Amino acid sequence: MELLSPRPGIGQIKPYRPARPPEDGAAWVDLSLTVNPLGPGKKALTAYRHMAAQIHRYPDWSQDRLRHAIARRYDLDAGHITCANGSDEMIHLVTQAFAGPGDEVLCHEHGYRGFMKAIRAAGATPVIAAERDLVVDVEAMIDRANEKTKLCFLANPNNPTGTYIPSELVLRLRASLPSHTLLVLDSAYADYCRRDNYSDGTAIVENSDNVLMVRTFSKLHGLAGLRVGWAYGPAGVIEAVNQTRGPFNVGIAAQAAAEAAVGDTEHEEATFAHNSAWLPWLSHELEQLGVRVYPSVCNFILARIPTDPSLGVQAVLDHLARRGILVKPTQDYGLADCLRITVGREDENRALVAALGEILS
Ligand SMILES: Cc1ncc(COP(=O)(O)O)c(C=O)c1O
């Protein structure tokens, strides 16, 4: 009897490794996932609760109100927007729509892991371009592109490095990739990166016919648990994603909460201000403990733990766990001596620094 087996590539997908044991009831200070420490905004919560009596209904397949709310907020054409069950689903959808067996998909060395999963799931072949000092190297990406390259993923800013490249380099990348390659700009952390030389990708989408920008409600808007992501791109690309997605991929309460959240600039500003205050504080305190902190424009930092044969990353993780604190080990990203630490609430940040101080000083 022939054994049932999934498509080649599926077995190469690395399983997701959460920092926390699944059925552990302990009250952790969880700085392992890059969520909003302030939680969701009041407007999103109200809209979500309001929708509770409607959850027997299917959601609006056309995502009309949500797409128009996003379009109003960011001054975009709603006809060029589509939404998904988190930006992770969007990454899968666009990969399925544009790449398959025999095709190559370009990524960068320490790029967001979700890209690899989507590429493998689609049966395509990932091609990884080296980075320079944990920053995307556009020239290395251009060198690896060829006639088989159907997609190129760029997380800008990137998780877990926290670094970004300026818009002029994104333009150079687009101009130098083959025209048959769709450049996918994953701008999950764009809301945190208010730098003059940075762009989320809106302008480049509008001036090209082969660039897609992907955004999320999971970070600044604090809706990670509801799973809402969206994409802005050329009509043909949006249509291909719509043909690939399930008609009801974003739930009714998720659409309502996201619609409210995208108009809640007060919550956005409070979140941004919190991050602007605590990101430098956390970076400074860790540096005082001898930890190398990479310059981050996101809501987390990548920290390289001082190398000492008697003190590995696992010992630091174990110590933090004893203090009830979770952070993200980054060995799956090829960064075995680093930890990704999300900016938390004030009490959480102080607890982390105190616990690290106990083991590092
Ligand atoms: C760079 C990047 N892209 C996409 C995602 C996926 O976010 P979500 O699926 O919650 O929208 C994440 C989540 O951590 C991320 O860091």
The ligand as an ORCA input file, in Angstrom:
! r2SCAN-3c Opt
* xyz 0 1
  C       7.344     41.273      9.664
  C       6.059     40.602     10.003
  N       5.179     40.359      9.028
  C       4.004     39.761      9.275
  C       3.670     39.359     10.556
  C       2.360     38.653     10.759
  O       1.480     39.433     11.476
  P      -0.070     39.118     11.523
  O      -0.290     37.817     10.826
  O      -0.419     39.069     12.949
  O      -0.725     40.241     10.783
  C       4.543     39.575     11.607
  C       4.212     39.125     12.952
  O       4.977     39.088     13.858
  C       5.779     40.218     11.327
  O       6.666     40.436     12.282
*
